[in-house]
Amino acid sequence: MYARIATFEGAGSDDVDKIIDGVKGQVDEQWASPPEGLEQVKEMMMLVDRENHRGLGITFYETEADLQRGDETLNRMSPQGGGGGERTGVAFYEIPIHKTR
């Protein structure tokens, strides 16, 4: 498995809930019928550090080719949710171990 981790910074504490609601709405709407390039996303997570005005958007893919295609699509999309914050970086990781209970 592979993960794309996008880092976001700068959203004010008043904006965080708006951003979460906007992203949640977008994900809920697109999960059943994802945009071209995101069909192979296996999981998605959003992590928020309200105190330090930071967040992570993590998408998981089965293959490296799926990761590359997803990255290209996500790079063309503007961060959603309205108000404050900007994408400050993107990193890629291989996931050699993945366990859930």
Solvent accessible surface area in square Angstrom, and as a share of the most:
residue,aa,sasa,rsa
1,M,48,0.21
2,Y,47,0.18
3,A,4,0.03
4,R,8,0.03
5,I,37,0.19
6,A,3,0.02
7,T,39,0.22
8,F,56,0.23
9,E,74,0.33
10,G,54,0.52
11,A,13,0.10
12,G,30,0.28
13,S,70,0.45
14,D,120,0.62
15,D,29,0.15
16,V,9,0.05
17,D,78,0.40
18,K,119,0.50
19,I,29,0.15
20,I,46,0.23
21,D,98,0.51
22,G,29,0.28
23,V,26,0.15
24,K,118,0.50
25,G,39,0.37
26,Q,45,0.20
27,V,39,0.22
28,D,87,0.45
29,E,139,0.62
30,Q,46,0.20
31,W,130,0.46
32,A,102,0.79
33,S,86,0.55
34,P,46,0.29
35,P,42,0.26
36,E,133,0.60
37,G,6,0.06
38,L,17,0.09
39,E,75,0.34
40,Q,78,0.35
41,V,25,0.14
42,K,93,0.40
43,E,56,0.25
44,M,60,0.27
45,M,90,0.40
46,M,68,0.31
47,L,78,0.39
48,V,59,0.34
49,D,44,0.23
50,R,115,0.42
51,E,150,0.67
52,N,78,0.40
53,H,72,0.32
54,R,119,0.43
55,G,12,0.11
56,L,59,0.29
57,G,17,0.17
58,I,18,0.09
59,T,16,0.09
60,F,21,0.09
61,Y,1,0.00
62,E,93,0.42
63,T,62,0.36
64,E,90,0.40
65,A,69,0.54
66,D,29,0.15
67,L,9,0.05
68,Q,101,0.45
69,R,102,0.37
70,G,0,0.00
71,D,22,0.11
72,E,100,0.45
73,T,9,0.05
74,L,29,0.15
75,N,77,0.39
76,R,179,0.65
77,M,49,0.22
78,S,75,0.49
79,P,69,0.43
80,Q,84,0.37
81,G,17,0.17
82,G,52,0.50
83,G,45,0.43
84,G,50,0.48
85,G,36,0.35
86,E,112,0.50
87,R,69,0.25
88,T,71,0.41
89,G,29,0.28
90,V,53,0.30
91,A,41,0.31
92,F,102,0.42
93,Y,123,0.47
94,E,113,0.51
95,I,32,0.16
96,P,114,0.72
97,I,139,0.71
98,H,84,0.38
99,K,174,0.74
100,T,111,0.64
101,R,286,1.04
